[in-house]
Amino acid sequence: QVQLVESGGGSVQAGGSLRLSCAASGRSFSNYAMGWFRQAPGKEREFVAALTWRSGSTLYADSVKGRFTISRDNFKITMYLQMNSLKSEDTAVYYCAARWGIATITGYDYWGQGTQVTVSS
C-alpha cells in the first residue's frame, strides 16, 4: 500500500520561502513519478510540479517556474518542493501524489493528506 505523507506547510509573508516534504513508503518508487498539486479555497486542484523518480526529470506549471524547485532524496524516499518568492496566490492546500511511469500533469493514483500553505501580503 502506497503511503504519502506531506509536511512543511505553514504561514509565511509574501516574498518568503517554505520547503515541503513528501515521505513515500509502501513500495519501490524507482518506476514512479511523483508530483505536487495544490487547491485554493473555491478553486479546482491544479498541477504544480512533478518529477520522474528514476531520471530526475522535472515538469513545472508556468505559474511557479523560476520560483519553485522539486527534488528527491533517493535514500530517504522523500520528495521536496522548495518554494521561494512566495505570493499570496500561492496560498492553498498542497498535495503530494504518485503515479507509475513518467512525470505528467495528470493521472496520479496515490495522494497524501495535504498540507496548508498560507502566504500573507
TITORRO-168895 format. One record per atom (N, C-alpha, C): chain; x, y, z; residue in three letters; residue number from 0; atom name. Coordinates in steps of 0.02 Angstrom, whole numbers, plus 32768, in hexadecimal, padded with zeros to 4 digits. Example, Ala and Ser with C-alpha at 12.3 -4.5 7.8 and 13.67 -1.06 7.14 Angstrom:
A,8294,7EE4,8186,ALA,0,N
A,8267,7F1F,8186,ALA,0,CA
A,8294,7F5B,8186,ALA,0,C
A,8282,7F90,8162,SER,1,N
A,82AC,7FCB,8165,SER,1,CA
A,8285,8002,818A,SER,1,C
This chain:
A,802A,7FC5,8000,GLN,0,N
A,8000,8000,8000,GLN,0,CA
A,802C,803E,8000,GLN,0,C
A,8022,8069,7FCE,VAL,1,N
A,8049,80A6,7FCA,VAL,1,CA
A,8030,80D8,7FFE,VAL,1,C
A,805F,80F5,8021,GLN,2,N
A,804E,812A,8051,GLN,2,CA
A,8079,8167,8042,GLN,2,C
A,8059,81A0,8041,LEU,3,N
A,807B,81E0,8035,LEU,3,CA
A,8069,820E,806E,LEU,3,C
A,809B,822A,808F,VAL,4,N
A,808F,8255,80C8,VAL,4,CA
A,80B3,8297,80BD,VAL,4,C
A,808D,82CD,80B8,GLU,5,N
A,80A9,830F,80AD,GLU,5,CA
A,80B9,8330,80F1,GLU,5,C
A,80E8,835D,80EF,SER,6,N
A,80F8,8387,8128,SER,6,CA
A,8119,83C6,8110,SER,6,C
A,811F,83F7,813C,GLY,7,N
A,8143,8434,812C,GLY,7,CA
A,8119,8470,811C,GLY,7,C
A,80D7,8468,811B,GLY,8,N
A,80AD,84A1,810D,GLY,8,CA
A,80AE,84D2,8147,GLY,8,C
A,8091,850C,813C,GLY,9,N
A,808E,853F,8170,GLY,9,CA
A,807B,8582,8155,GLY,9,C
A,8086,85B5,817C,SER,10,N
A,8076,85F9,8168,SER,10,CA
A,80B6,8621,815E,SER,10,C
A,80B6,864A,812B,VAL,11,N
A,80F1,8671,811A,VAL,11,CA
A,80DB,86B2,80F8,VAL,11,C
A,8103,86E4,80FD,GLN,12,N
A,80F4,8723,80DB,GLN,12,CA
A,8108,871F,8092,GLN,12,C
A,80E7,8747,806A,ALA,13,N
A,80F8,874A,8023,ALA,13,CA
A,8142,8759,801A,ALA,13,C
A,8161,8735,7FEB,GLY,14,N
A,81A8,873B,7FDF,GLY,14,CA
A,81D1,8708,8005,GLY,14,C
A,81B1,86E7,8034,GLY,15,N
A,81D4,86B6,805C,GLY,15,CA
A,81D9,8672,803B,GLY,15,C
A,81F3,8641,8061,SER,16,N
A,81FF,85FE,8047,SER,16,CA
A,81E4,85C9,8077,SER,16,C
A,81D3,8590,805A,LEU,17,N
A,81C1,8555,8080,LEU,17,CA
A,81D9,8518,8059,LEU,17,C
A,81E7,84E2,807D,ARG,18,N
A,81F8,84A3,805D,ARG,18,CA
A,81C7,846D,8074,ARG,18,C
A,81A4,8450,8044,LEU,19,N
A,8178,8419,8053,LEU,19,CA
A,819C,83D7,8048,LEU,19,C
A,8189,83A6,8070,SER,20,N
A,81A4,8362,8069,SER,20,CA
A,816C,8331,805F,SER,20,C
A,817B,82FB,803B,CYS,21,N
A,814B,82C5,8031,CYS,21,CA
A,8171,8284,803B,CYS,21,C
A,8164,8263,8072,ALA,22,N
A,8183,8223,8081,ALA,22,CA
A,8159,81EB,8063,ALA,22,C
A,8179,81C1,803A,ALA,23,N
A,8154,818C,8018,ALA,23,CA
A,8168,8148,8034,ALA,23,C
A,8138,811A,8037,SER,24,N
A,8147,80D7,804E,SER,24,CA
A,8115,80A6,802F,SER,24,C
A,8124,8066,8034,GLY,25,N
A,80F6,8033,801D,GLY,25,CA
A,810D,800B,7FE1,GLY,25,C
A,813D,8026,7FBC,ARG,26,N
A,8157,8002,7F83,ARG,26,CA
A,8195,8026,7F69,ARG,26,C
A,81B5,8008,7F38,SER,27,N
A,81EC,802A,7F17,SER,27,CA
A,81D0,805F,7EE7,SER,27,C
A,81ED,8099,7EEA,PHE,28,N
A,81D4,80D0,7EC0,PHE,28,CA
A,8201,80DD,7E84,PHE,28,C
A,822D,80B0,7E76,SER,29,N
A,825C,80BC,7E40,SER,29,CA
A,823A,80C2,7DFC,SER,29,C
A,81FF,80A4,7DF4,ASN,30,N
A,81DA,80A8,7DB4,ASN,30,CA
A,819E,80D6,7DB9,ASN,30,C
A,819F,8101,7DEA,TYR,31,N
A,8167,812E,7DF6,TYR,31,CA
A,817B,8176,7DE9,TYR,31,C
A,8148,819E,7DE1,ALA,32,N
A,814F,81E7,7DE1,ALA,32,CA
A,8129,8201,7E1D,ALA,32,C
A,8141,8238,7E37,MET,33,N
A,811F,8258,7E6F,MET,33,CA
A,8115,82A1,7E60,MET,33,C
A,80DF,82BB,7E7A,GLY,34,N
A,80CF,8300,7E6A,GLY,34,CA
A,80B1,8326,7EA4,GLY,34,C
A,80AE,8367,7E9B,TRP,35,N
A,808D,8394,7ECA,TRP,35,CA
A,8052,83B6,7EA7,TRP,35,C
A,801B,83B7,7ECB,PHE,36,N
A,7FE0,83DA,7EB4,PHE,36,CA
A,7FC9,8409,7EEC,PHE,36,C
A,7F9E,8438,7EDB,ARG,37,N
A,7F83,8464,7F0F,ARG,37,CA
A,7F3B,8476,7F00,ARG,37,C
A,7F17,8486,7F35,GLN,38,N
A,7ED1,8499,7F2F,GLN,38,CA
A,7EC4,84D4,7F5D,GLN,38,C
A,7EB2,850B,7F3F,ALA,39,N
A,7EA0,8547,7F65,ALA,39,CA
A,7E55,8546,7F73,ALA,39,C
A,7E3F,856A,7FA5,PRO,40,N
A,7DF7,856B,7FB6,PRO,40,CA
A,7DCD,8581,7F7A,PRO,40,C
A,7D9A,855A,7F6A,GLY,41,N
A,7D6D,856B,7F34,GLY,41,CA
A,7D88,855D,7EEF,GLY,41,C
A,7DC3,853F,7EEB,LYS,42,N
A,7DE1,8531,7EA9,LYS,42,CA
A,7DEF,84E7,7EA1,LYS,42,C
A,7DF8,84D2,7E63,GLU,43,N
A,7E08,848D,7E55,GLU,43,CA
A,7E52,847F,7E66,GLU,43,C
A,7E5F,8441,7E73,ARG,44,N
A,7EA4,842D,7E7F,ARG,44,CA
A,7ECC,8436,7E3F,ARG,44,C
A,7F09,8450,7E46,GLU,45,N
A,7F33,845C,7E0B,GLU,45,CA
A,7F78,843E,7E14,GLU,45,C
A,7F95,842F,7DDC,PHE,46,N
A,7FD9,8413,7DD9,PHE,46,CA
A,800C,8449,7DEB,PHE,46,C
A,803F,8436,7E10,VAL,47,N
A,8075,8464,7E22,VAL,47,CA
A,80B7,844E,7E04,VAL,47,C
A,80CB,8411,7E13,ALA,48,N
A,810C,83F8,7DFB,ALA,48,CA
A,810C,83AC,7E02,ALA,48,C
A,8137,838C,7DDA,ALA,49,N
A,813D,8344,7DDD,ALA,49,CA
A,8184,832F,7DCB,ALA,49,C
A,8194,82F2,7DDF,LEU,50,N
A,81D8,82D9,7DD6,LEU,50,CA
A,81D5,828E,7DC6,LEU,50,C
A,81FA,8279,7D94,THR,51,N
A,8201,8232,7D84,THR,51,CA
A,8239,8217,7DB0,THR,51,C
A,8227,81E7,7DDA,TRP,52,N
A,8256,81D2,7E0F,TRP,52,CA
A,8298,81B8,7DF4,TRP,52,C
A,8295,818D,7DC1,ARG,53,N
A,82D2,816D,7DAA,ARG,53,CA
A,8302,819F,7D89,ARG,53,C
A,82E7,81C8,7D5D,SER,54,N
A,8312,81F6,7D37,SER,54,CA
A,831D,8238,7D59,SER,54,C
A,82EF,824B,7D84,GLY,55,N
A,82F3,828C,7DA3,GLY,55,CA
A,82D9,82C5,7D78,GLY,55,C
A,82BD,82B5,7D3F,SER,56,N
A,82A3,82EA,7D14,SER,56,CA
A,8266,830A,7D35,SER,56,C
A,825E,834A,7D27,THR,57,N
A,822B,8371,7D4B,THR,57,CA
A,81FB,8394,7D1B,THR,57,C
A,81C3,83A7,7D37,LEU,58,N
A,818E,83C9,7D12,LEU,58,CA
A,8170,83FC,7D41,LEU,58,C
A,8163,8439,7D28,TYR,59,N
A,8149,846E,7D52,TYR,59,CA
A,810E,8492,7D31,TYR,59,C
A,80E0,84A8,7D5A,ALA,60,N
A,80AC,84D5,7D42,ALA,60,CA
A,80CC,8519,7D34,ALA,60,C
A,80B3,853D,7D03,ASP,61,N
A,80CF,857E,7CF1,ASP,61,CA
A,80CE,85AE,7D2C,ASP,61,C
A,809B,85A8,7D55,SER,62,N
A,8092,85D7,7D8D,SER,62,CA
A,80C8,85D2,7DC2,SER,62,C
A,80ED,859B,7DC3,VAL,63,N
A,8120,8591,7DF7,VAL,63,CA
A,8167,858C,7DDB,VAL,63,C
A,816E,858A,7D9A,LYS,64,N
A,81B0,8584,7D7C,LYS,64,CA
A,81DE,85BD,7D93,LYS,64,C
A,821A,85AB,7DA6,GLY,65,N
A,824A,85DC,7DBD,GLY,65,CA
A,8244,85ED,7E07,GLY,65,C
A,820E,85D7,7E27,ARG,66,N
A,8204,85E4,7E6E,ARG,66,CA
A,8205,85A4,7E97,ARG,66,C
A,81E9,856E,7E7C,PHE,67,N
A,81E5,852E,7EA0,PHE,67,CA
A,8216,84FD,7E81,PHE,67,C
A,8230,84D1,7EAC,THR,68,N
A,825D,849C,7E95,THR,68,CA
A,8248,845B,7EB4,THR,68,C
A,823D,8429,7E8A,ILE,69,N
A,822C,83E6,7EA2,ILE,69,CA
A,826B,83BB,7EA1,ILE,69,C
A,8273,8391,7ED4,SER,70,N
A,82AE,8367,7ED8,SER,70,CA
A,829D,8328,7F00,SER,70,C
A,82CD,82FA,7F02,ARG,71,N
A,82C1,82BB,7F26,ARG,71,CA
A,8300,82A6,7F4A,ARG,71,C
A,82F6,827D,7F7C,ASP,72,N
A,832C,825C,7FA0,ASP,72,CA
A,8320,8211,7F99,ASP,72,C
A,8349,81F0,7F72,ASN,73,N
A,833F,81A9,7F64,ASN,73,CA
A,8345,817F,7FA4,ASN,73,C
A,8372,8191,7FCF,PHE,74,N
A,837D,8169,800C,PHE,74,CA
A,8343,816E,803B,PHE,74,C
A,8329,81AB,8043,LYS,75,N
A,82F2,81B6,8072,LYS,75,CA
A,82AE,81A9,8051,LYS,75,C
A,82AD,819F,8010,ILE,76,N
A,826F,8197,7FE9,ILE,76,CA
A,8241,81D1,7FFA,ILE,76,C
A,825B,820C,7FF3,THR,77,N
A,8237,8249,8004,THR,77,CA
A,823D,827A,7FCA,THR,77,C
A,8206,829B,7FBB,MET,78,N
A,8204,82CF,7F88,MET,78,CA
A,81FC,8312,7FAB,MET,78,C
A,8218,8345,7F8C,TYR,79,N
A,8216,8387,7FA9,TYR,79,CA
A,81FB,83BA,7F77,TYR,79,C
A,81DF,83EF,7F92,LEU,80,N
A,81CD,8428,7F69,LEU,80,CA
A,81E7,8466,7F8C,LEU,80,C
A,821C,8482,7F71,GLN,81,N
A,8237,84C0,7F8C,GLN,81,CA
A,8212,84FA,7F6B,GLN,81,C
A,81F2,8522,7F94,MET,82,N
A,81C9,8559,7F7A,MET,82,CA
A,81E7,859B,7F90,MET,82,C
A,81FE,85C2,7F60,ASN,83,N
A,821C,8603,7F6C,ASN,83,CA
A,81F1,863A,7F4E,ASN,83,C
A,81FD,8677,7F64,SER,84,N
A,81D8,86B1,7F49,SER,84,CA
A,818D,86A5,7F4A,SER,84,C
A,8175,868D,7F83,LEU,85,N
A,812F,867B,7F88,LEU,85,CA
A,8101,86B8,7F81,LEU,85,C
A,80C8,86AB,7F61,LYS,86,N
A,8096,86DE,7F56,LYS,86,CA
A,8055,86CA,7F78,LYS,86,C
A,802A,86FB,7F82,SER,87,N
A,7FEB,86EB,7FA3,SER,87,CA
A,7FC2,86B8,7F7B,SER,87,C
A,7FC9,86B9,7F3A,GLU,88,N
A,7FA5,868A,7F10,GLU,88,CA
A,7FBF,8642,7F15,GLU,88,C
A,7FF6,8639,7F38,ASP,89,N
A,800F,85F5,7F45,ASP,89,CA
A,7FEC,85D5,7F81,ASP,89,C
A,7FC4,85FB,7FA4,THR,90,N
A,7F9F,85E0,7FDC,THR,90,CA
A,7F71,85A9,7FC7,THR,90,C
A,7F78,856E,7FE5,ALA,91,N
A,7F51,8533,7FD3,ALA,91,CA
A,7F63,84F9,8000,ALA,91,C
A,7F3C,84C4,7FFA,VAL,92,N
A,7F51,8484,8016,VAL,92,CA
A,7F7A,8461,7FE1,VAL,92,C
A,7FB5,844C,7FF4,TYR,93,N
A,7FE2,842B,7FC5,TYR,93,CA
A,7FE1,83E0,7FD1,TYR,93,C
A,7FDA,83BB,7F99,TYR,94,N
A,7FD5,8372,7F9C,TYR,94,CA
A,800F,8352,7F77,TYR,94,C
A,8028,831D,7F93,CYS,95,N
A,8059,82F2,7F73,CYS,95,CA
A,8033,82BA,7F50,CYS,95,C
A,804C,82A5,7F16,ALA,96,N
A,802B,8270,7EF0,ALA,96,CA
A,805E,8244,7ECD,ALA,96,C
A,804A,8207,7EBC,ALA,97,N
A,8077,81D9,7E9A,ALA,97,CA
A,8051,81B3,7E63,ALA,97,C
A,8076,81A1,7E2F,ARG,98,N
A,805A,8179,7DF9,ARG,98,CA
A,8091,814F,7DDB,ARG,98,C
A,807E,8117,7DBD,TRP,99,N
A,80B0,80ED,7D9C,TRP,99,CA
A,80C3,8110,7D5B,TRP,99,C
A,8102,810F,7D4B,GLY,100,N
A,8119,812B,7D0C,GLY,100,CA
A,813D,816D,7D13,GLY,100,C
A,8137,8196,7CDF,ILE,101,N
A,815C,81D5,7CDE,ILE,101,CA
A,8132,820E,7CF7,ILE,101,C
A,8152,8245,7D05,ALA,102,N
A,8130,8280,7D1E,ALA,102,CA
A,8100,829D,7CEA,ALA,102,C
A,80C3,82A7,7CFF,THR,103,N
A,8091,82C7,7CD5,THR,103,CA
A,8069,82F7,7D01,THR,103,C
A,803A,831A,7CE3,ILE,104,N
A,8011,8349,7D0B,ILE,104,CA
A,7FD0,832A,7D22,ILE,104,C
A,7FC1,82EE,7D0A,THR,105,N
A,7F84,82CB,7D1E,THR,105,CA
A,7F92,8281,7D2A,THR,105,C
A,7F5F,825D,7D41,GLY,106,N
A,7F64,8214,7D44,GLY,106,CA
A,7F85,81F8,7D82,GLY,106,C
A,7F80,821B,7DB9,TYR,107,N
A,7F9F,8204,7DF7,TYR,107,CA
A,7F6E,81DA,7E1F,TYR,107,C
A,7F88,81A2,7E39,ASP,108,N
A,7F5D,8172,7E5A,ASP,108,CA
A,7F5F,8174,7EA6,ASP,108,C
A,7F95,818D,7EC1,TYR,109,N
A,7F9E,818D,7F0A,TYR,109,CA
A,7FA8,81D5,7F22,TYR,109,C
A,7F88,81E3,7F5B,TRP,110,N
A,7F88,8228,7F74,TRP,110,CA
A,7F96,822A,7FBE,TRP,110,C
A,7FB7,825F,7FD3,GLY,111,N
A,7FC1,826C,801A,GLY,111,CA
A,7F85,8292,8036,GLY,111,C
A,7F8A,82A3,8075,GLN,112,N
A,7F52,82C3,8097,GLN,112,CA
A,7F52,830F,808F,GLN,112,C
A,7F89,832B,8079,GLY,113,N
A,7F8D,8373,806D,GLY,113,CA
A,7FAC,8399,80A6,GLY,113,C
A,7FCA,83D1,8095,THR,114,N
A,7FE7,83FE,80C7,THR,114,CA
A,7FD8,8446,80B2,THR,114,C
A,7FC3,846E,80E3,GLN,115,N
A,7FAD,84B2,80D5,GLN,115,CA
A,7FE9,84E1,80CE,GLN,115,C
A,7FE7,850A,809A,VAL,116,N
A,8018,8540,8091,VAL,116,CA
A,7FF0,8581,808D,VAL,116,C
A,8001,85B0,80B8,THR,117,N
A,7FDF,85F0,80B9,THR,117,CA
A,8013,8627,80B1,THR,117,C
A,800A,8651,807E,VAL,118,N
A,8038,8688,8070,VAL,118,CA
A,8012,86C9,807A,VAL,118,C
A,802A,86F1,80A8,SER,119,N
A,8009,8730,80B7,SER,119,CA
A,802E,8769,8094,SER,119,C
A,8007,8799,807C,SER,120,N
A,8026,87D1,8058,SER,120,CA
A,802F,880D,8085,SER,120,C
